[in-house]
């Protein structure tokens, strides 16, 4: 018999009764990041490939002066970012788009990411706002098989469906990727300039796919919110992620008893 003031240890059967992830229309920013990491683990090798191009371009830019680095990032960088965005959209959707669709999506991504290096000269926030506004054009094209003009219109409509959620999600993804990459770089490098570059390359290679996967998953959040808005149903943004209230923390039974049928 359990002592008063203690809770019963949860069993594997209890863990299986935990509430499922929220649907896209009410998914929180934290859950979007968690789902991105979970998808990364399930599709590790295809997802890891998304980071090759950005890691190469990012490392190459460190050998150049500031002006030349910005030019490289805005040209070749935009192209590889567009390709990674298209690839992430294909991974998230579970489809196998045609080669033509992927080429067109890469071109759309190139146009989307082209101004990003210039927008980040002083602050990252303008670039995040830009991507929240139009960045969903790439997953829209891949998932819905749209033409270029329709993809841009659809991307803007999706971004405006819940701009706060879109911008907050992308900002959180950027922060997570930056902090994780910085920690990995510090742990890996050995002190010399070349070692630092190698460490930065490996960190970007491993961590940057989370950003692309999360941005592609954001498509489903915004698409669901857009459908609700078109039906006149307001989107309710939750902060508690459906966590049950601890009315009686010392009650018997598993921790999630309040949500069990």
C-alpha positions in Angstrom: 0.0 0.0 0.0 1.4 3.4 -1.0 2.2 5.8 1.7 0.1 9.0 2.0 1.6 11.9 0.2 3.3 9.7 -2.5 2.1 8.9 -6.0 2.0 5.6 -7.6 4.8 4.9 -10.1 3.5 4.8 -13.6 3.8 1.6 -15.6 4.4 1.2 -19.3 0.7 0.6 -19.7 0.1 4.0 -18.1 2.5 5.7 -20.4 0.6 4.4 -23.4 -2.4 6.3 -22.2 -0.7 9.7 -22.4 -2.7 12.1 -24.6 -1.7 12.1 -28.3 0.0 15.1 -29.9 -2.3 18.0 -30.6 -3.8 18.3 -34.1 -2.2 20.8 -36.4 -4.8 23.5 -35.9 -4.0 23.7 -32.2 -0.4 22.5 -32.1 1.9 24.6 -30.0 5.3 25.9 -31.0 7.0 23.5 -28.6 5.1 20.5 -30.0 6.1 21.6 -33.5 9.7 21.5 -32.5 9.3 18.2 -30.8 7.5 16.7 -33.8 10.4 18.0 -36.0 13.0 16.2 -33.9 10.8 13.0 -33.8 10.5 13.0 -37.6 14.3 13.6 -37.9 14.8 10.4 -35.8 12.4 8.4 -37.9 13.9 9.5 -41.2 17.4 10.1 -40.1 19.5 9.6 -43.3 17.2 11.4 -45.7 16.9 14.2 -43.2 20.6 14.4 -42.6 21.1 14.9 -46.3 19.2 18.2 -46.0 22.1 19.7 -44.0 24.9 18.9 -46.5 24.4 22.0 -48.8 23.9 24.5 -46.0 26.9 23.1 -44.1 29.2 23.4 -47.2 28.1 26.9 -48.0 28.2 28.1 -44.4 31.8 26.7 -44.0 32.9 28.2 -47.4 31.6 31.6 -46.4 34.0 31.7 -43.4 37.0 31.9 -45.7 35.6 35.0 -47.5 35.4 38.7 -46.5 32.1 39.8 -45.1 30.8 41.3 -48.4 31.8 38.3 -50.5 30.4 36.0 -47.9 27.0 37.7 -48.1 27.1 37.5 -51.9 27.9 33.7 -51.7 25.1 33.1 -49.1 22.6 35.1 -51.2 23.3 33.2 -54.4 24.6 29.7 -53.8 23.2 29.7 -50.3 19.7 30.6 -51.5 19.9 27.7 -54.0 20.9 25.1 -51.5 18.4 26.3 -48.9 15.7 26.1 -51.5 16.7 22.5 -52.4 16.8 21.6 -48.7 13.4 23.1 -48.2 12.0 21.2 -51.1 13.5 18.0 -49.8 12.1 18.5 -46.3 8.7 19.1 -47.8 8.9 15.7 -49.6 10.0 14.0 -46.4 7.2 15.5 -44.3 4.5 14.7 -46.9 5.7 11.1 -47.4 5.3 11.6 -51.1 7.7 11.1 -54.0 7.3 14.2 -56.1 8.5 14.2 -59.7 11.9 15.5 -60.6 10.3 18.5 -62.3 8.3 19.4 -59.2 11.5 19.3 -57.0 13.4 21.5 -59.5 10.6 24.0 -59.6 10.3 24.0 -55.8 14.0 24.6 -55.5 13.6 27.6 -57.8 10.8 28.9 -55.7 12.9 28.3 -52.6 15.8 30.2 -54.3 13.6 33.3 -54.7 12.2 33.0 -51.1 15.7 32.7 -49.5 17.5 35.2 -51.8 17.0 38.3 -49.6 17.5 36.4 -46.3 21.3 37.2 -45.9 20.6 40.9 -46.4 17.7 40.8 -44.0 20.0 39.3 -41.3 22.8 41.9 -41.6 21.7 43.6 -38.4 18.9 41.5 -36.9 17.5 38.0 -37.6 13.9 39.0 -36.9 13.2 40.6 -40.3 14.3 37.4 -42.0 12.1 35.3 -39.8 9.2 37.6 -40.5 9.9 37.3 -44.3 10.0 33.5 -44.2 6.8 33.4 -42.0 5.1 35.5 -44.6 6.1 33.7 -47.8 8.3 30.7 -46.9 5.5 28.2 -47.0 5.3 28.6 -50.8 7.8 25.8 -51.1 6.0 23.1 -49.1 2.7 24.3 -50.7 4.1 23.6 -54.2 5.5 20.2 -53.3 2.6 18.9 -51.2 -0.2 20.4 -53.4 1.6 20.1 -56.7 1.0 23.8 -57.6 2.5 26.0 -60.3 4.9 28.8 -59.3 2.3 31.6 -59.3 -0.2 29.6 -57.3 2.5 28.4 -54.9 3.4 32.0 -54.0 -0.2 33.0 -53.5 -0.8 29.9 -51.4 2.3 30.5 -49.4 1.2 34.1 -48.5 -2.3 32.9 -47.6 -0.9 30.2 -45.4 1.5 32.6 -43.7 -1.3 35.1 -43.0 -3.6 32.4 -41.6 -1.9 32.7 -38.2 1.1 34.9 -38.7 2.0 34.9 -34.9 2.2 31.1 -34.8 4.2 31.0 -38.0 6.7 33.6 -36.9 7.0 32.2 -33.4 7.5 28.7 -34.7 10.3 29.7 -37.1 11.9 31.9 -34.5 12.0 29.1 -32.0 13.4 26.7 -34.6 16.1 29.2 -35.5 17.0 29.6 -31.8 17.0 25.8 -31.2 19.2 25.2 -34.2 21.6 28.1 -33.4 22.0 27.1 -29.7 22.4 23.4 -30.4 24.8 24.0 -33.2 26.9 26.4 -31.0 27.1 23.9 -28.2 28.1 21.1 -30.6 30.7 23.3 -32.2 32.2 24.2 -28.8 32.3 20.5 -27.7 33.8 19.2 -30.9 36.5 21.8 -31.9 40.0 21.4 -30.6 41.1 25.1 -30.5 42.7 25.7 -34.0 41.0 27.7 -36.7 40.7 24.7 -39.0 39.3 22.6 -36.1 36.7 25.3 -35.4 35.6 25.3 -39.1 35.3 21.5 -39.1 33.3 21.6 -35.9 31.0 24.3 -37.3 30.5 22.2 -40.5 29.6 19.1 -38.5 27.3 21.0 -36.2 25.5 22.6 -39.2 25.2 19.3 -41.0 23.6 17.6 -38.0 21.4 20.3 -36.6 20.2 22.4 -39.6 17.8 19.7 -40.9 15.5 20.4 -37.9 14.9 23.9 -39.3 13.8 22.6 -42.7 11.7 19.8 -41.3 10.0 22.2 -38.8 9.3 24.7 -41.5 7.7 22.0 -43.7 5.6 20.7 -40.7 4.5 24.3 -40.2 2.6 24.0 -43.5 0.1 21.6 -41.9 -0.4 23.9 -38.9 -1.1 26.9 -41.1 -3.2 24.9 -43.6 -5.5 23.7 -40.8 -5.8 27.2 -39.4 -6.6 28.6 -42.8 -9.4 26.0 -43.2 -10.8 26.9 -39.8 -10.7 30.6 -40.7 -12.4 30.0 -44.1 -15.3 28.3 -42.2 -15.5 31.3 -39.8 -14.2 29.2 -36.8 -11.7 31.2 -34.7 -8.4 29.5 -33.9 -7.9 29.1 -30.1 -4.2 29.2 -29.2 -3.5 27.1 -26.1 -0.6 27.6 -23.8 -1.0 24.5 -21.7 -0.6 22.0 -24.5 -3.6 20.1 -23.1 -1.8 19.3 -19.9 -4.3 18.2 -17.2 -4.7 20.2 -14.1 -3.2 18.9 -10.9 -6.4 19.1 -8.9 -5.3 16.5 -6.5 -1.6 15.7 -6.9 -1.7 13.0 -4.2 -4.6 11.1 -5.6 -4.1 7.4 -6.3 -3.6 6.1 -9.8 -1.4 7.2 -12.7 -0.5 10.8 -13.3 -2.7 11.1 -16.4 -5.8 9.6 -14.7 -7.9 12.7 -15.3 -7.7 12.3 -19.1 -8.4 8.6 -19.2 -11.8 7.3 -20.3 
